[in-house]
Every structure is written in C-alpha cells, then in structure tokens.
Amino acid sequence: MTYAAPLRATETLVPVLSLPPVVLAVDDLCVAYGHTPVVDRVTFTIRAGEVVALVGESGSGKTTTAQALIGLLPPGGRVTSGSIRFDGELVSGFTERQFQGLRGKRIALVPQDPGSSLNPVRTVGSQVAEVFRLHTDHRPDLIRREVLSLFERVGLSDPELRYDQYPHELSGGMKQRVLIAMAVALRPDLIIADEPTSALDVTVQRRILDLIDGLRRDFGTAVLLVTHDLGVASDRADRIVVLQKGRIQDSGLARDVLGSPSSPYTRQLLADAPSIAQGVRARPAPSADARRLVEVQGLRQQFATADGQTFTAVRDITFSVAAGTTHALVGESGSGKTTTARIIAGLQRPTSGTVRVDGVEVTALSGEALRHFRRKVQLVYQNPFQSLDPRQTVGQIIEEPLLNFGPVPAPERKKRVLALAERVHLDRALLARRPAALSGGQRQRVAIARALILDPSVLVLDEAVSALDVTVQARILELLAELQRDLGLTYLFVSHDLAVVRAIADTVSVFQAGQQVEQGPVETVFSTPATDCTRQLLAAIPGATLNARFAKPTA
C-alpha cells in the first residue's frame, strides 16, 4: 500500500491502493468473417493475477475474441477495428511472425479439446520439451528436468513414465494437465483458457481449475477464462464479461454481474445453469410397490487385457428402475456407468448377473430375439453430431429405424416422422437439411426423435446433454421431462454431472471404480450423502456456493 504526498495537519491520511498492472487491454474490438460481423465493440481489461471470464453460448463470440487476441483467427477472420494492447504494446496489427514471439512465451493458450490438441505420433514429454527448444537455449538434459518438474507440478503421477507416453495412453484429465504444463512452461504473463474443462468430469474439472488458480497465485499470471458455464465463472472469476451474438450484455465484478444482472440474457443464463439453480426435481420418489420396468441383479463385466490379465469394469451392480421414472448412473469416467448402460440396452453381454426389462431377461437373448428387443430400449448418445449420418437428411435419419424393423408403407413413415418432429419441437423445414446445417440442440432433438420412432419403453441417455451449452441443455431437459410426462417413458440417465442429475432424476446410483457405492432417491442421496465419493462429486459442482458467496450481509 502506498500513500499520497505529505498532508497538511488538518487533512486525513487516505490510503491509495496500488493496483496490479494491466496485462491486456481490449478496446472496442470488432471482428468479422468476410463481410459478416461476429464481434462488436468488445471492451475489457485484465490485470496481473486477475481472472476475467468471457461467458456466453456457442456463437456468442467468446472463442473468436480469444483467437483475435493472439492472432489465431481462422481463414476469413479479421480484426476490422478497435485495439488490443498487451503489456501496453499495440498488438492488434501484429504480423504472424510477431505473434509467434508472444505465443507460448508470454501468452499461453489452454484449448478446449485435449484429445485433438496434442500430436498423436509424438510423446507428450517431447511436445512439452518443444516449448523450451523453441524459446530457450537450454541443454537437452536440462529441458528434460524442466519438463519432469512441470509434470510433477501439474499433478501428473509418475512423471518419468508419462514423459515417454503418447496421448492415447493418457486419460482426458491427464492430457489436459499436459497442455497446462505446456502453457505455463515459460511462466507467461497471460493464460487464455478456452473451455479448458468442458469435456471433463466435474471432479477432474475442479482439479484442473484449482491448478490454474494455483499457478495464477504463485506467478501473478493473468487468466482469461472462456466458458459457457456461469457456475464455473462464479467460482473462479474476479470479473465477468457476458457476450451474446458478439456484443457485451453485462460486464463487471463477478458479485455484481451474478448478484444483480442488468440484462435479460444474463438472467436467463443464471436460470438455466443447473449448477446454480439448485432445486431438486419437484416430484415424489416412486413408491415401494411401483412396477419395476428395469431390474439389474449382480451385474459383473470383465475384460481381458493385452498382457493376459483380467480387468473388472463392473462388479456386483444391483438396482431397479420404476416405470415412468428417471434413474441416473453417476460417477467419474471409468467408473462403469456406460458399460452398465450398454448391457441394459442389449449391446453387450455381461460376464455374470441378470438384466430384466419389462420382464424380459436381456442377457439370455440372441439373434432375432435380441434385435427385436432393441425396439424397447433405445440410446441417445453424448455427441449428436457424431451419432448422426452426415450424408442423410434429418427426415431420413428419423425415418431409418422404421426401415430396419419391418415393412412400414412410405405414407405412414412420413406421417410418423412429421408427428415426431412436432413432438420434439423440431421445425419441419429442417427435415430436408443435413446435420451440418443444424445447431447442437437441434441435432440432439433429431437424435431423440430417431430414438422415439419405434415407440420404446426405455430411453438410455448416455451423457446426452453434456456437450451442450447450458441454455440449450435446459431446453433439452425440459423436452425430456415433457416426453416422459406425455408418453410414460422410463429413462436411464448416464452422467458425470450431478447438477443435471439433480434437475431431472428421481433416483440415482453412484459408481466408483466399477462398484455401486450408493443409491436411493436423489433428494436423499444429495442431501445426506453416505460416502466420500458422493460428497466429493457434490463438492465439485461448479457454482454450488454461489448464493453464499454473493449473499448480501444482514444488518
């Protein structure tokens, strides 16, 4: 703390806070692709040691803004006006060569998808070492020691082993830690974290964000956090900038933006974020004598490993699902959720145990009987783009199951497709388009319509909303609740996100390392968790402490 110049005797000593220096200053930034403006007069600053969050849905201009800051706009993108200053220097007119001198050394990027951001044919150690080879004159032995030290710092187990491994040998969380090690190798002044945890489990997400926060504290690094999740922003950011269609809707201290948002758009984001809207689904738990549509008993699944050993992915799983309700399977990646769901859907035969769906023993079926059983249980996958044939129109995609299960006349098929499009609130004009022309939410509606065309009794939803922005996610959850109410559907909802589970499920099973460690009504399990695993999952929900953090003090 510093003070003003000497005072006269009648004056009061007034402290003048020394603010950290401004690392990044963006003023009236405008970006266009061709003649189409996508970022319009965006203005914000980031000081040393500060976290500023850029928040908004897909298409809001968040990533485009971040790309413009470091000269990484895709072909056709250009800064049309405004200025970008880094450490006081005007960089908005930099050439690619000039930006190369900043990227990696003074400004680091942590991208969204760790799987596609690492070279698959090079070891992760050599890729991090490349940063030192490009920007320092260190000897090879010193570079290796630096990389191993970084791996240890970012929490990678057995750094010596990881150094010589390839990306496909690491989990998603491990790969993201490698990218963070690469980003902080030279202690940059600014880290741009573009959705760095959106593809990760909530517990891994928390560890990664804790890691970035620790580096910020230790080195005074400024952080630009790009996210669609106001829950994440509420936990991590000092200031928040909310973007919609390239324009700022709200901007200021996190407590002000989230405590009293000035724009309807920000208020909608807050209402749609399941991690912030903490209410449990308002409906009673199924009664003890309710008809059990799905019954799982003593389920076990083992796989042979490359070295001749046996790996047990699922062990002794037992639960049941009442007709017309939603049962959630929750846990981290590798906990056995998806394996269990695939067995229930008849896509995988277990090593032992039984599964009954509407009285039918699924594990005993084969051939034509198994094929016809699959009409009763349909799957909706995590990524709607990858699960839809890009060569087919939307109408053809929805119609296709009818062609696979018996002759249905063309007029009847068309009638059913139109009825389902209306049921899932999909404009019939979209039926002639292909998936690439649809948004993520529209694609997931197509996937749901395709699953419903055969009139199933059970839908298995495998991370069906985890790839969607919170606003789109909220609309899909509303659609699923409407369909369940109107059609009497039973859902098996696979998710790592307890905030979403809290919003949609009636009952829940918590998985850890292939075992079911807890189960029961959602309200009971979430309010009085019996295991450390469940408590850790609940504690990792971003934004869970929003009300406490921004609560107004009482008199």
C-alpha positions in Angstrom: 0.0 0.0 0.0 1.3 3.5 -0.9 0.1 6.9 0.2 -0.4 10.3 -1.3 2.0 13.2 -0.9 2.6 14.9 2.5 -0.6 16.2 4.1 -1.4 19.4 6.0 -2.3 19.0 9.6 -6.0 19.4 9.0 -6.1 16.6 6.4 -6.8 12.9 7.0 -4.4 10.2 5.8 -6.1 8.4 2.9 -4.6 5.2 1.6 -4.1 4.8 -2.2 -4.2 1.2 -3.2 -1.6 0.1 -5.8 -3.4 -1.9 -8.4 -1.6 -4.6 -10.3 -0.5 -3.5 -13.8 -2.9 -4.1 -16.8 -1.6 -7.0 -18.8 -4.3 -7.0 -21.5 -6.5 -4.1 -22.7 -9.1 -4.7 -25.3 -10.9 -1.6 -26.6 -13.9 -1.6 -29.0 -12.8 -4.8 -30.7 -14.7 -5.7 -33.8 -14.1 -8.9 -35.8 -15.7 -10.2 -39.0 -15.7 -13.3 -41.1 -15.8 -11.9 -44.7 -18.5 -9.3 -44.5 -20.3 -10.8 -41.5 -19.5 -9.1 -38.2 -19.2 -11.6 -35.3 -17.7 -9.5 -32.5 -18.9 -5.9 -32.0 -17.2 -3.3 -29.8 -16.0 -5.6 -27.1 -14.0 -3.8 -24.3 -12.4 -5.2 -21.2 -9.0 -5.3 -19.3 -7.2 -8.0 -17.3 -4.7 -7.1 -14.6 -1.8 -9.3 -13.4 -3.1 -12.1 -11.1 -6.7 -11.5 -12.1 -9.2 -13.9 -13.7 -11.7 -12.5 -16.2 -14.3 -14.8 -17.6 -15.8 -14.4 -21.0 -19.3 -16.1 -20.8 -21.9 -16.9 -23.4 -23.4 -19.6 -25.5 -21.9 -21.1 -28.7 -21.9 -18.4 -31.3 -21.7 -15.6 -28.8 -18.2 -14.6 -29.9 -16.2 -15.8 -26.9 -13.7 -18.0 -28.8 -13.4 -15.6 -31.7 -12.5 -12.8 -29.3 -9.9 -15.1 -27.6 -8.4 -16.1 -31.0 -8.2 -12.5 -32.1 -6.1 -11.6 -29.0 -3.3 -13.9 -30.1 -3.5 -13.8 -33.9 -5.2 -17.2 -34.3 -8.3 -16.3 -36.2 -9.3 -18.9 -38.8 -9.1 -18.1 -42.5 -11.5 -15.4 -43.4 -11.5 -13.9 -39.9 -10.0 -10.4 -39.4 -10.0 -7.6 -36.9 -11.9 -4.8 -38.5 -11.5 -2.1 -35.9 -10.6 -1.5 -32.3 -7.4 -2.2 -30.4 -5.6 -4.9 -28.5 -2.8 -3.9 -26.2 -0.6 -6.5 -24.4 1.6 -5.1 -21.6 1.0 -1.6 -23.1 2.1 -2.6 -26.6 -0.4 -2.4 -29.5 -0.6 -5.9 -30.9 -3.8 -5.8 -33.0 -1.8 -5.1 -36.1 1.0 -7.7 -35.4 2.1 -10.0 -38.2 2.2 -13.8 -37.7 5.9 -13.6 -37.1 5.4 -11.0 -34.4 2.7 -13.1 -32.7 4.9 -16.2 -32.7 7.3 -14.3 -30.5 4.4 -13.8 -27.9 2.6 -17.1 -28.2 3.9 -19.8 -25.8 6.4 -17.4 -24.3 4.4 -14.6 -22.9 0.8 -15.6 -23.8 -0.3 -19.2 -23.5 -3.4 -21.0 -24.7 -5.1 -23.9 -23.0 -7.6 -25.2 -25.6 -10.9 -27.0 -25.1 -10.2 -30.4 -26.5 -7.0 -32.1 -25.2 -7.6 -35.0 -27.5 -7.2 -33.1 -30.7 -4.6 -30.6 -29.4 -1.8 -33.0 -28.9 0.2 -34.6 -31.7 -0.8 -38.3 -31.6 2.6 -39.6 -33.0 4.9 -37.8 -30.5 5.3 -38.5 -26.8 3.8 -35.9 -24.5 7.2 -35.2 -23.0 8.7 -34.3 -26.3 5.8 -32.0 -27.1 6.3 -30.0 -23.8 10.0 -30.0 -24.4 9.5 -28.3 -27.7 8.4 -25.1 -25.9 11.9 -24.9 -24.3 13.7 -25.8 -27.5 11.9 -23.0 -29.4 12.2 -20.3 -26.8 15.4 -21.1 -24.7 18.9 -22.2 -25.2 18.7 -24.9 -22.5 20.7 -28.1 -23.0 18.6 -31.3 -23.7 19.2 -32.8 -20.2 18.1 -29.6 -18.5 15.0 -29.4 -20.7 14.0 -32.9 -19.7 14.4 -32.0 -16.0 12.3 -28.9 -16.6 9.5 -31.0 -18.2 9.6 -33.6 -15.4 9.3 -30.8 -12.8 6.4 -29.3 -14.7 4.6 -32.7 -14.9 5.1 -33.1 -11.1 3.8 -29.5 -10.5 0.6 -30.1 -12.6 -0.1 -33.3 -10.7 0.7 -36.0 -13.2 1.5 -39.2 -11.5 4.9 -40.9 -12.3 6.3 -38.1 -14.5 9.1 -40.3 -15.8 6.6 -42.8 -17.2 4.3 -40.0 -18.6 7.2 -38.3 -20.4 7.6 -41.2 -22.8 3.9 -42.0 -23.3 1.7 -41.0 -26.2 -1.6 -39.0 -25.9 -3.8 -42.1 -26.4 -2.2 -43.7 -23.3 -3.5 -40.8 -21.1 -6.9 -40.0 -19.7 -8.7 -36.8 -20.7 -7.7 -35.2 -17.4 -4.1 -36.2 -17.8 -4.0 -34.8 -21.4 -5.4 -31.5 -20.1 -2.7 -31.4 -17.4 0.0 -31.9 -20.2 -1.5 -28.9 -22.1 -1.4 -26.8 -18.9 2.2 -27.8 -18.3 3.0 -26.7 -21.9 1.1 -23.4 -21.3 2.9 -22.5 -18.1 6.4 -23.8 -19.1 7.8 -20.3 -19.6 5.7 -18.6 -16.9 3.6 -16.5 -19.3 2.1 -13.2 -18.3 -1.3 -14.3 -19.7 -3.1 -17.6 -19.9 -6.1 -17.9 -22.2 -8.1 -20.9 -21.1 -10.8 -21.7 -23.8 -13.4 -24.0 -22.2 -10.5 -25.9 -20.6 -12.7 -28.3 -18.6 -16.0 -28.7 -20.6 -15.1 -32.2 -21.7 -14.0 -33.4 -18.2 -15.8 -34.9 -15.2 -16.7 -32.5 -12.5 -14.1 -33.8 -10.1 -11.3 -33.6 -12.7 -12.7 -30.2 -13.8 -12.3 -29.0 -10.2 -8.7 -30.2 -10.0 -7.8 -28.6 -13.3 -9.3 -25.2 -12.3 -7.6 -25.4 -8.9 -4.3 -26.0 -10.8 -4.8 -22.9 -13.0 -5.8 -20.9 -9.9 -2.6 -22.0 -8.1 -0.4 -21.0 -10.9 -2.1 -17.6 -11.0 -1.4 -17.1 -7.3 2.2 -18.3 -7.5 3.3 -16.4 -10.6 0.8 -13.5 -10.7 -0.4 -14.7 -14.1 -3.4 -13.1 -15.6 -6.1 -15.5 -16.8 -8.8 -15.1 -19.5 -11.3 -17.9 -18.8 -13.6 -18.6 -21.8 -16.7 -20.6 -20.7 -20.4 -21.1 -21.3 -20.9 -22.1 -17.7 -21.8 -19.3 -15.3 -21.3 -21.8 -12.5 -17.6 -22.1 -13.3 -17.3 -18.4 -13.8 -18.9 -17.7 -10.4 -16.4 -19.9 -8.6 -13.3 -18.8 -10.4 -13.6 -15.2 -11.9 -12.9 -11.8 -10.3 -14.7 -10.1 -13.2 -17.2 -11.4 -15.8 -18.0 -10.3 -19.3 -21.2 -11.8 -20.8 -21.4 -12.0 -24.5 -24.4 -12.6 -26.8 -24.1 -12.5 -30.6 -20.8 -10.7 -30.3 -22.0 -7.9 -28.0 -21.4 -7.3 -24.3 -24.6 -7.8 -22.3 -23.1 -7.5 -18.8 -19.7 -6.7 -17.5 -18.2 -6.0 -14.1 -17.2 -7.6 -10.8 -18.4 -11.2 -10.6 -20.5 -10.5 -7.5 -22.3 -7.6 -9.3 -22.9 -9.4 -12.6 -24.2 -12.6 -10.9 -25.8 -10.9 -7.9 -27.8 -8.3 -9.9 -27.5 -8.9 -13.6 -28.6 -6.0 -15.8 -29.6 -7.9 -18.9 -32.4 -10.4 -19.5 -29.8 -12.7 -21.3 -27.6 -13.0 -18.2 -30.7 -13.6 -16.0 -31.6 -16.4 -18.4 -28.1 -17.9 -18.3 -28.4 -17.9 -14.5 -31.8 -19.5 -14.6 -30.7 -22.3 -17.0 -27.4 -23.2 -15.2 -28.2 -26.4 -13.3 -25.2 -25.9 -11.0 -26.7 -22.6 -9.8 -30.4 -23.5 -9.9 -30.1 -25.9 -7.0 -33.6 -27.2 -6.7 -34.2 -31.0 -6.8 -36.9 -32.1 -9.3 -40.3 -31.4 -7.7 -41.9 -34.8 -7.7 -42.3 -37.6 -5.1 -40.0 -40.6 -5.2 -41.5 -43.8 -6.7 -43.5 -45.9 -4.2 -42.1 -49.2 -3.0 -44.8 -51.2 -4.9 -44.3 -49.3 -8.2 -43.8 -51.6 -11.2 -40.1 -52.2 -11.8 -39.6 -51.9 -15.5 -35.8 -52.4 -15.3 -34.2 -54.8 -12.9 -30.4 -55.3 -12.6 -29.1 -58.0 -10.3 -25.4 -58.9 -9.5 -24.1 -57.5 -12.8 -20.4 -58.1 -13.5 -18.3 -57.3 -16.6 -14.7 -58.4 -17.1 -12.4 -57.8 -20.0 -9.1 -59.5 -21.0 -6.1 -57.1 -21.1 -3.3 -57.1 -23.6 -0.9 -58.7 -21.1 -3.3 -61.6 -20.4 -4.7 -60.3 -17.2 -8.4 -59.7 -16.4 -9.9 -56.3 -15.8 -13.2 -56.0 -13.9 -15.0 -52.9 -15.3 -18.3 -53.6 -13.4 -18.8 -55.7 -10.3 -21.9 -56.8 -8.4 -24.2 -54.0 -9.6 -27.8 -54.2 -8.4 -30.7 -51.7 -8.8 -34.1 -51.3 -10.3 -36.0 -48.5 -12.1 -39.7 -47.9 -11.7 -41.8 -47.5 -14.8 -42.2 -43.8 -15.9 -39.3 -42.6 -13.7 -35.7 -41.5 -14.3 -32.8 -43.4 -12.7 -29.3 -41.8 -13.0 -26.0 -43.5 -13.1 -23.3 -41.0 -11.9 -19.6 -41.2 -11.4 -16.3 -40.2 -13.0 -15.1 -41.6 -16.3 -14.1 -45.2 -16.0 -16.5 -45.8 -13.1 -18.6 -48.3 -15.1 -21.6 -46.2 -15.9 -21.6 -46.6 -19.7 -20.6 -50.3 -19.5 -23.7 -50.9 -17.3 -25.9 -48.9 -19.7 -24.7 -50.8 -22.8 -25.5 -54.2 -21.0 -29.0 -53.0 -20.2 -29.6 -51.9 -23.8 -28.5 -55.4 -25.0 -25.4 -54.1 -26.8 -23.0 -56.1 -24.6 -23.3 -59.4 -22.8 -22.1 -59.4 -19.2 -19.7 -61.9 -17.6 -22.4 -62.7 -15.0 -25.6 -61.3 -13.5 -29.0 -60.7 -14.9 -30.9 -57.8 -16.5 -34.7 -57.8 -17.0 -36.5 -55.1 -19.0 -40.3 -55.4 -18.8 -39.9 -58.9 -17.6 -37.6 -60.0 -20.5 -34.2 -61.5 -19.5 -31.9 -59.4 -21.7 -28.7 -61.4 -21.1 -30.4 -64.6 -22.4 -31.4 -63.1 -25.8 -29.5 -63.6 -29.1 -30.1 -63.3 -32.8 -33.5 -62.1 -34.0 -35.0 -62.0 -30.4 -32.2 -59.6 -29.4 -32.7 -57.5 -32.4 -36.4 -57.1 -31.7 -35.8 -56.4 -28.0 -33.8 -53.3 -29.0 -37.1 -51.7 -30.1 -37.9 -51.5 -26.4 -34.7 -49.8 -25.4 -33.2 -47.0 -27.4 -30.0 -45.0 -26.9 -29.3 -41.3 -27.2 -25.6 -40.6 -27.2 -23.4 -37.7 -25.9 -22.3 -36.2 -29.2 -25.3 -35.6 -31.5 -23.1 -34.7 -34.5 -21.0 -37.9 -34.4 -24.1 -40.1 -33.9 -26.0 -38.8 -37.0 -25.1 -39.8 -40.6 -23.9 -36.6 -42.3 -25.0 -37.9 -45.7 -28.6 -38.3 -44.7 -31.3 -35.6 -44.3 -32.9 -35.1 -41.0 -36.1 -36.7 -42.2 -34.1 -39.8 -43.4 -32.3 -40.1 -40.1 -35.5 -40.1 -38.1 -37.2 -42.5 -40.5 -34.3 -45.0 -40.8 -35.3 -47.3 -37.8 -38.7 -47.9 -39.4 -36.9 -49.3 -42.5 -34.8 -51.6 -40.2 -37.8 -53.1 -38.3 -40.4 -54.4 -40.7 -42.3 -53.0 -43.7 -44.0 -49.7 -43.0 -45.6 -48.0 -46.0 -44.0 -44.8 -47.2 -47.0 -42.6 -46.4 -47.2 -44.0 -42.8 -43.4 -43.4 -42.4 -43.7 -39.8 -43.5 -46.7 -39.3 -41.1 -44.8 -40.6 -38.2 -41.7 -38.5 -38.9 -43.8 -35.4 -39.1 -45.6 -36.2 -35.9 -42.3 -36.9 -34.1 -40.7 -33.7 -35.4 -43.6 -31.8 -34.0 -43.4 -33.8 -30.7 -39.7 -32.8 -30.1 -40.3 -29.2 -31.3 -38.3 -29.5 -34.5 -39.4 -27.3 -37.3 -40.5 -29.5 -40.2 -38.5 -27.2 -42.6 -35.4 -28.8 -41.0 -36.3 -32.3 -42.2 -34.8 -31.6 -45.6 -31.5 -30.4 -44.2 -28.4 -32.4 -43.2 -26.9 -32.4 -39.7 -24.1 -30.0 -40.5 -26.8 -27.3 -41.0 -28.2 -27.7 -37.5 -27.2 -26.4 -34.1 -26.2 -28.7 -31.3 -29.6 -28.5 -29.7 -31.4 -29.2 -32.9 -29.1 -32.2 -33.6 -29.9 -33.7 -30.2 -33.7 -33.2 -30.9 -33.1 -35.2 -34.1 -31.4 -38.0 -32.1 -34.2 -38.1 -29.6 -36.8 -38.2 -32.4 -34.9 -41.1 -34.0 -34.9 -43.0 -30.7 -38.6 -42.5 -30.3 -39.8 -43.5 -33.8 -40.0 -47.2 -32.7 -42.2 -46.4 -29.6 -39.6 -47.7 -27.0 -40.5 -48.0 -23.3 -36.9 -47.1 -22.1 -34.5 -44.5 -23.3 -30.9 -44.8 -22.3 -29.4 -41.3 -22.3 -25.6 -41.5 -22.2 -24.2 -38.1 -21.3 -26.9 -36.8 -23.7 -26.7 -33.1 -22.6 -23.0 -32.8 -21.5 -21.9 -31.4 -24.9 -24.5 -28.6 -24.9 -24.4 -25.1 -23.7 -26.4 -24.5 -20.5 -29.3 -22.8 -22.2 -29.6 -25.4 -24.9 -29.1 -28.1 -22.2 -32.0 -26.6 -20.2 -34.3 -26.8 -23.2 -33.4 -30.4 -23.9 -34.0 -31.3 -20.2 -37.4 -29.6 -20.4 -38.2 -31.6 -23.6 -37.2 -34.9 -21.9 -39.5 -34.1 -18.9 -42.4 -33.3 -21.3 -41.9 -36.5 -23.3 -41.8 -38.6 -20.1 -44.9 -37.0 -18.8 -46.8 -37.4 -22.1 -45.5 -40.8 -23.2 -44.8 -42.5 -19.9 -41.2 -43.1 -20.8 -38.6 -44.6 -18.4 -35.1 -43.1 -18.5 -31.7 -44.4 -17.6 -29.7 -41.2 -17.4 -25.9 -41.7 -17.5 -24.0 -38.6 -16.4 -20.9 -37.3 -14.5 -22.8 -34.0 -13.8 -24.7 -34.2 -10.5 -26.2 -30.7 -11.1 -28.0 -32.0 -14.2 -29.0 -35.2 -12.4 -30.4 -33.1 -9.6 -32.7 -31.4 -12.1 -34.0 -34.5 -14.0 -33.7 -37.7 -12.0 -35.9 -39.4 -9.4 -33.4 -42.0 -8.2 -29.6 -42.4 -8.5 -26.8 -44.9 -8.3 -23.3 -43.6 -7.6 -20.5 -45.5 -9.2 -16.8 -45.6 -8.3 -14.2 -47.9 -9.9 -16.8 -50.3 -11.2 -18.8 -50.5 -8.0 -22.1 -49.0 -6.9 -21.2 -47.2 -3.7 -24.6 -45.6 -3.0 -28.1 -45.5 -4.4 -31.6 -44.1 -3.5 -33.9 -41.1 -4.1 -32.0 -38.1 -5.5 -33.1 -35.9 -2.7 -31.9 -38.3 0.0 -28.5 -39.1 -1.6 -27.8 -35.5 -2.4 -28.9 -34.0 1.0 -27.3 -36.7 3.1 -24.6 -38.5 1.1 -23.3 -41.6 2.8 -19.9 -42.0 1.0 -16.8 -39.8 0.5 -17.2 -40.4 -3.3 -20.7 -38.8 -3.4 -19.6 -36.0 -1.1 -16.6 -35.3 -3.5 -18.9 -35.3 -6.5 -21.3 -32.9 -4.9 -18.5 -30.6 -3.7 -17.2 -30.4 -7.3 -20.4 -29.0 -8.7 -19.4 -25.5 -10.0 -21.4 -22.6 -8.7 -22.8 -24.6 -5.8 -21.8 -21.9 -3.3 -23.0 -19.0 -5.4 -25.7 -17.9 -3.0 -23.4 -18.0 -0.1 -20.6 -16.2 -1.9 -22.7 -13.3 -3.2 -25.2 -13.1 -0.3 -25.8 -9.6 0.9 -24.7 -9.2 4.5 -27.5 -8.9 7.1 -27.8 -5.9 9.3 
